[in-house]
Amino acid sequence: MKKLITLCCVAATYCGFSQTTSAPAASTAPAEKEWDVSWYGFIRTDYIWDSRKSAQVREYNLNLYPLDEVLDVNGADLNDTGASNFLSVVSRLGTKVKGPNVWGAKISGTLEGDFFGNTEASVGLLRLRHAYINMDWSKTSLTMGQTWYPTFIPEVFPGVANFSTGIMFNPFGWASQVRVKQNFTKEFSGALTAYKEREFTTAAATGATQNAASINSAIPTLHGQLQFKNKNWIAGLGAEYKSLQPLTEYNVTPTTKAVTTETVNSTSIVGYFKYSNDKFSVKAYGITGKNMYNLVMLGGFTGYTTAGQPMKFEGNKTTSYWIDIASNNKKVAPGLFFGMTTNDGTSKTLAAGETASYFVRGVSGSRVVDQVMRVSGRVDFKQNKFRVTPEIEYTGATWGDLNANGNGTANLNKKDVSNMRFMISCVYAF
């Protein structure tokens, strides 16, 4: 009997201890981390074959447009020859950090780089992509640092396999900036951005240093944008004003100089949308404006000089649009891209004794790219964090004789050239 009573007491004690120790665990939520650091990135290799020489970046990793016809002594085209390369320089590493609230805002930061380099001489070296801090209140956010140009929309850019992400048709690059975003409703927001061009650079007048046109200007580039976003749709409209000063002095005579404050002022307008559901997505984008060289697009600005007077400038107009349709299948996802861009030049007519200098992407000697068209097809084969994407890309360019407006004279020595790119991209993300 004593044994039975003892066993009952032990059991009761055990049950009571179990309940008192386990109950709090069930009702206590884990505390949120005050500080958190996470890493992300991918290891990537691209296998590339081209049918024609092209204007290119980083050992042919990124092709812009096929080069103009250049005939040798026998009448053969020197640029009608292929190229190939295998590269891993676009592999990427980044970190995201967050810490305690600041002035009532949730604060976070991103630091990201790849091995693309900043010049052909630095291929394989670390390049800064993003370095910014974001402060987020309930309806207002403030971004400070280097991140995407406001004309590059992270949710709406071509899904091509090529590392170009639609370059020449879609703006590309990063800039040091300050951006204020206001959420008017759950789905509708507006943003104002002031930035200085850095990557890629502005066009440079003869004798100027890299990005001098931006540094010489007291006014940063200003961009405003409205955006609608819900579960399936994203749509936006933006406008930008840019005032650059390419030079601070000019030659009055071969031995004397004077101060110049001549600027090149320009505007641009951008519109875009995306629709996406479980099965497919459709994205479209259009932009038109002047002096968009820093966005890795056709154009730039033209300088006009009269002897003894400072050079005056006018931006070259560029118009570009694209559409991308892709499957959202989690394992096999085909996609199709089409893009078109034109160099519309300036509205200038040369006066007597006036000469023109062209600081324009697409100019080669007395020839200039008038328009570029691209169509590409791809298939993403995905398994967990690994992806293999074969892609076929056709790029056609029309070259013409350069005129005073900085674009090709219609039907004057017009020449169409094209390049076929075959590539396979292999990516392991983490």
Solvent accessible surface area in square Angstrom, and as a share of the most:
residue,aa,sasa,rsa
1,M,175,0.78
2,K,171,0.73
3,K,167,0.71
4,L,106,0.53
5,I,95,0.48
6,T,79,0.46
7,L,118,0.59
8,C,77,0.46
9,C,76,0.45
10,V,91,0.52
11,A,54,0.42
12,A,69,0.53
13,T,96,0.56
14,Y,151,0.57
15,C,70,0.42
16,G,31,0.30
17,F,131,0.55
18,S,44,0.28
19,Q,126,0.56
20,T,95,0.55
21,T,72,0.42
22,S,64,0.41
23,A,60,0.46
24,P,72,0.46
25,A,77,0.60
26,A,95,0.74
27,S,98,0.63
28,T,99,0.57
29,A,82,0.64
30,P,129,0.81
31,A,97,0.76
32,E,147,0.66
33,K,139,0.59
34,E,113,0.50
35,W,171,0.60
36,D,46,0.24
37,V,88,0.51
38,S,52,0.34
39,W,161,0.56
40,Y,54,0.21
41,G,7,0.06
42,F,33,0.14
43,I,109,0.55
44,R,18,0.07
45,T,33,0.19
46,D,1,0.00
47,Y,70,0.27
48,I,1,0.01
49,W,104,0.36
50,D,10,0.05
51,S,54,0.35
52,R,16,0.06
53,K,78,0.33
54,S,4,0.03
55,A,18,0.14
56,Q,61,0.27
57,V,27,0.16
58,R,11,0.04
59,E,80,0.36
60,Y,42,0.16
61,N,2,0.01
62,L,3,0.02
63,N,1,0.01
64,L,13,0.07
65,Y,18,0.07
66,P,1,0.01
67,L,53,0.27
68,D,15,0.08
69,E,61,0.27
70,V,71,0.41
71,L,101,0.50
72,D,46,0.24
73,V,150,0.86
74,N,131,0.67
75,G,48,0.46
76,A,54,0.42
77,D,33,0.17
78,L,96,0.48
79,N,17,0.09
80,D,94,0.49
81,T,59,0.34
82,G,46,0.44
83,A,31,0.24
84,S,68,0.44
85,N,45,0.23
86,F,117,0.49
87,L,16,0.08
88,S,56,0.36
89,V,18,0.10
90,V,0,0.00
91,S,16,0.10
92,R,47,0.17
93,L,81,0.40
94,G,1,0.01
95,T,16,0.10
96,K,99,0.42
97,V,60,0.34
98,K,80,0.34
99,G,14,0.14
100,P,50,0.31
101,N,99,0.51
102,V,49,0.28
103,W,215,0.75
104,G,63,0.61
105,A,0,0.00
106,K,146,0.62
107,I,41,0.21
108,S,49,0.32
109,G,9,0.09
110,T,15,0.09
111,L,100,0.50
112,E,14,0.06
113,G,7,0.06
114,D,0,0.00
115,F,79,0.33
116,F,1,0.00
117,G,1,0.01
118,N,73,0.37
119,T,72,0.42
120,E,89,0.40
121,A,103,0.80
122,S,21,0.14
123,V,32,0.19
124,G,35,0.34
125,L,113,0.56
126,L,125,0.62
127,R,2,0.01
128,L,77,0.38
129,R,7,0.02
130,H,12,0.05
131,A,33,0.26
132,Y,50,0.19
133,I,80,0.40
134,N,37,0.19
135,M,10,0.04
136,D,60,0.31
137,W,87,0.30
138,S,112,0.72
139,K,121,0.51
140,T,41,0.24
141,S,18,0.11
142,L,41,0.21
143,T,3,0.02
144,M,73,0.33
145,G,24,0.23
146,Q,9,0.04
147,T,9,0.05
148,W,41,0.14
149,Y,0,0.00
150,P,12,0.08
151,T,1,0.01
152,F,5,0.02
153,I,6,0.03
154,P,71,0.44
155,E,63,0.28
156,V,0,0.00
157,F,64,0.27
158,P,1,0.00
159,G,31,0.30
160,V,19,0.11
161,A,5,0.04
162,N,1,0.01
163,F,11,0.05
164,S,1,0.01
165,T,27,0.16
166,G,1,0.01
167,I,1,0.00
168,M,0,0.00
169,F,0,0.00
170,N,0,0.00
171,P,0,0.00
172,F,6,0.02
173,G,0,0.00
174,W,0,0.00
175,A,0,0.00
176,S,54,0.35
177,Q,14,0.06
178,V,67,0.38
179,R,69,0.25
180,V,69,0.40
181,K,73,0.31
182,Q,61,0.27
183,N,54,0.28
184,F,108,0.45
185,T,83,0.48
186,K,204,0.86
187,E,72,0.32
188,F,80,0.33
189,S,11,0.07
190,G,10,0.10
191,A,23,0.18
192,L,129,0.64
193,T,6,0.03
194,A,26,0.20
195,Y,3,0.01
196,K,71,0.30
197,E,8,0.04
198,R,77,0.28
199,E,7,0.03
200,F,34,0.14
201,T,39,0.23
202,T,7,0.04
203,A,3,0.02
204,A,48,0.37
205,A,3,0.02
206,T,114,0.66
207,G,81,0.78
208,A,29,0.22
209,T,101,0.59
210,Q,128,0.57
211,N,12,0.06
212,A,12,0.09
213,A,1,0.01
214,S,1,0.01
215,I,129,0.65
216,N,51,0.26
217,S,11,0.07
218,A,104,0.81
219,I,84,0.43
220,P,43,0.27
221,T,2,0.01
222,L,82,0.41
223,H,6,0.03
224,G,23,0.22
225,Q,23,0.10
226,L,90,0.45
227,Q,28,0.12
228,F,74,0.31
229,K,92,0.39
230,N,57,0.29
231,K,192,0.81
232,N,48,0.25
233,W,115,0.40
234,I,13,0.07
235,A,37,0.29
236,G,13,0.12
237,L,114,0.56
238,G,4,0.03
239,A,56,0.44
240,E,12,0.05
241,Y,86,0.33
242,K,8,0.04
243,S,9,0.06
244,L,6,0.03
245,Q,25,0.11
246,P,1,0.01
247,L,35,0.17
248,T,67,0.39
249,E,87,0.39
250,Y,42,0.16
251,N,88,0.45
252,V,61,0.35
253,T,60,0.35
254,P,132,0.83
255,T,126,0.73
256,T,67,0.39
257,K,127,0.54
258,A,34,0.26
259,V,123,0.71
260,T,8,0.05
261,T,104,0.61
262,E,50,0.22
263,T,48,0.28
264,V,1,0.00
265,N,81,0.42
266,S,8,0.05
267,T,85,0.49
268,S,9,0.06
269,I,100,0.51
270,V,3,0.02
271,G,25,0.24
272,Y,12,0.04
273,F,73,0.30
274,K,44,0.19
275,Y,53,0.20
276,S,27,0.18
277,N,48,0.24
278,D,137,0.71
279,K,162,0.69
280,F,81,0.34
281,S,9,0.06
282,V,31,0.18
283,K,25,0.11
284,A,19,0.14
285,Y,7,0.03
286,G,24,0.23
287,I,5,0.02
288,T,46,0.27
289,G,7,0.07
290,K,60,0.26
291,N,3,0.02
292,M,3,0.01
293,Y,50,0.19
294,N,3,0.01
295,L,3,0.01
296,V,7,0.04
297,M,0,0.00
298,L,0,0.00
299,G,0,0.00
300,G,0,0.00
301,F,0,0.00
302,T,0,0.00
303,G,0,0.00
304,Y,6,0.02
305,T,41,0.24
306,T,46,0.27
307,A,93,0.72
308,G,38,0.37
309,Q,92,0.41
310,P,32,0.20
311,M,32,0.14
312,K,99,0.42
313,F,26,0.11
314,E,38,0.17
315,G,1,0.01
316,N,0,0.00
317,K,80,0.34
318,T,0,0.00
319,T,43,0.25
320,S,1,0.01
321,Y,109,0.41
322,W,6,0.02
323,I,69,0.35
324,D,1,0.00
325,I,79,0.40
326,A,19,0.15
327,S,31,0.20
328,N,51,0.26
329,N,77,0.39
330,K,181,0.77
331,K,132,0.56
332,V,73,0.42
333,A,6,0.05
334,P,68,0.43
335,G,10,0.09
336,L,97,0.48
337,F,1,0.00
338,F,75,0.31
339,G,0,0.00
340,M,33,0.15
341,T,0,0.00
342,T,36,0.21
343,N,4,0.02
344,D,59,0.31
345,G,2,0.02
346,T,14,0.08
347,S,98,0.63
348,K,61,0.26
349,T,114,0.67
350,L,68,0.34
351,A,62,0.48
352,A,107,0.83
353,G,66,0.64
354,E,24,0.11
355,T,86,0.50
356,A,26,0.20
357,S,38,0.25
358,Y,57,0.22
359,F,23,0.10
360,V,14,0.08
361,R,38,0.14
362,G,4,0.04
363,V,43,0.25
364,S,65,0.42
365,G,70,0.67
366,S,81,0.52
367,R,43,0.16
368,V,0,0.00
369,V,0,0.00
370,D,39,0.20
371,Q,65,0.29
372,V,0,0.00
373,M,58,0.26
374,R,4,0.01
375,V,55,0.31
376,S,3,0.02
377,G,29,0.28
378,R,14,0.05
379,V,45,0.26
380,D,26,0.13
381,F,97,0.40
382,K,62,0.26
383,Q,108,0.48
384,N,141,0.72
385,K,128,0.54
386,F,92,0.38
387,R,60,0.22
388,V,43,0.25
389,T,0,0.00
390,P,49,0.31
391,E,5,0.02
392,I,95,0.48
393,E,3,0.01
394,Y,76,0.29
395,T,0,0.00
396,G,12,0.11
397,A,3,0.03
398,T,11,0.06
399,W,3,0.01
400,G,3,0.03
401,D,30,0.16
402,L,34,0.17
403,N,40,0.21
404,A,26,0.20
405,N,39,0.20
406,G,0,0.00
407,N,27,0.14
408,G,7,0.07
409,T,46,0.27
410,A,82,0.64
411,N,126,0.65
412,L,90,0.45
413,N,98,0.50
414,K,113,0.48
415,K,73,0.31
416,D,95,0.49
417,V,14,0.08
418,S,45,0.29
419,N,1,0.01
420,M,60,0.27
421,R,1,0.00
422,F,91,0.38
423,M,5,0.02
424,I,67,0.34
425,S,0,0.00
426,C,34,0.20
427,V,10,0.06
428,Y,114,0.43
429,A,33,0.26
430,F,105,0.44
